[in-house]
Amino acid sequence: MSANNIPYKTYLEENEIPKAWYNLRADMKIKPAPLLNPGTGQPLTAEELTPIFCEELVRQELDNDTAYIPIPQEILDFYKMYRPSPLVRAYCLEKVLDTPAKIYYKFEGNNTSGSHKLNSAIAQAYYAKKQGLKGVTTETGAGQWGTALSMACAYLGLDCKVFMVRISYEQKPFRREVMRTYGASVTPSPSMETEVGKKILAEFPGTTGSLGCAISEAVEVAVRNPGYRYVLGSVLNQVLLHQSIIGLETKAAFDKLGVKPDIIIGCAGGGSNLGGLIAPFMGQKLRGEEDYRIIAVEPASCPSFTRGRFAYDFCDTGMICPLAKMYTLGSGFIPSPNHAGGLRFHGMSTILSQLYHDGYMEARAVEQTSVFEAAELFARSEGLLPAPESSHAIRAAVDEALKCRETGEEKNILFGLTGTGYFDLKAYEQFNDGVMTDYIPTDEDLERGFAGLPQVNA
Ligand SMILES: *Cc1c(COP(=O)(O)O)cnc(C)c1O
């Protein structure tokens, strides 16, 4: 197919939807470092993890070797309600940019939760149900994960308790109502409902909260209540595994079109959409079959990859979670209230951290106002209103396409459009009013976060 005969949207047929997730770890020569027990400093065993997570999810978390894990039929049936998602050729954006580059995006916002997070929410809720549990607890930042999980729990008849970062709870009351409509209970975090929440509130009165802090509260509630487990919407290996559906569909669609992307771009919060989008492509790269340029894009206000340390750290502020070796700003780092709430996590997936450390991918940090400029350009040309998180990827894709305009190169650029921005209109309002700021932490701010890194001899 010649580059200009590519359809605006490419969908797989229902029977072409991948039937197994791809586990990138199977092809990594250097595996991601294991999670450690913060008490003993030893790798966590399945027995230690099962009080927190469902059994099957623990197996997936610890499985570094099985390349393909079949997707249970019940999950495939749920996926059919909103998948396959389209691979879109951004003809209109290309035209506005006057670039010879071919721009493609995989759109994951076509479900009520408005993001890719539903791909893992339904999987995690399914395994909890299968284990006979009553319910699950979780944290949510911007609210996309909490919404996705409430949808999945409503579908399966599971109880869902969500701790929502306080700033988002206040800024995004509509998100909260969507979750409640799906039957979830939503508590602003930090709260007085948990020991760790009380402790954080005593230490930092008036704090706007953070993902790390909400995680601590959700874990505490799961561990204390029989029949409950904790689920996490990003960072973990199991989440990247479930999100591989994004990349597998994308690769299958590209193969149908006879196109190979040169550059693959995704925004990076905890790393799940990026890890999922790149999975099969990175697999080829690791096996030496193909080469791709892969770019992670993060906010300059929360720059885990570009300014973080590659070290063992806690995933939560309360320091009750396992230690993960990742690019981190320190679990005590509370990022400025940037509007891309889904990217405000201090750490990063251990899989992506290892791949970045080993030189398989690049990372760049972008400032908030330049992200919204890209979002506006995209909305006005392609029509969709992008989520602020996704717009980080748009920014980098636009910048790469503009470079192609300089050099005349006809590169194929793929980015992940992870979601829609209908619940982010406060942020758009600030941008439209010209009062949006670009907060970038100083080196001293970051040093304070690094000073809290745990001492680990691993
Ligand atoms: C949560 C979220 C992200 C970031 O999370 P990752 O785990 O890094 O993918 C990006 N985009 C949207 C729309 C989100 O909801």
The ligand as an ORCA input file, in Angstrom:
! r2SCAN-3c Opt
* xyz 0 1
  C      -3.029      7.109     33.575
  C      -2.895      7.733     32.274
  C      -1.634      7.881     31.677
  C      -0.353      7.531     32.332
  O      -0.217      6.276     32.907
  P       0.772      5.184     32.329
  O       0.689      4.073     33.279
  O       2.135      5.813     32.288
  O       0.293      4.834     31.007
  C      -1.588      8.414     30.412
  N      -2.698      8.824     29.768
  C      -3.918      8.712     30.315
  C      -5.098      9.190     29.549
  C      -4.053      8.146     31.576
  O      -5.266      8.026     32.103
*
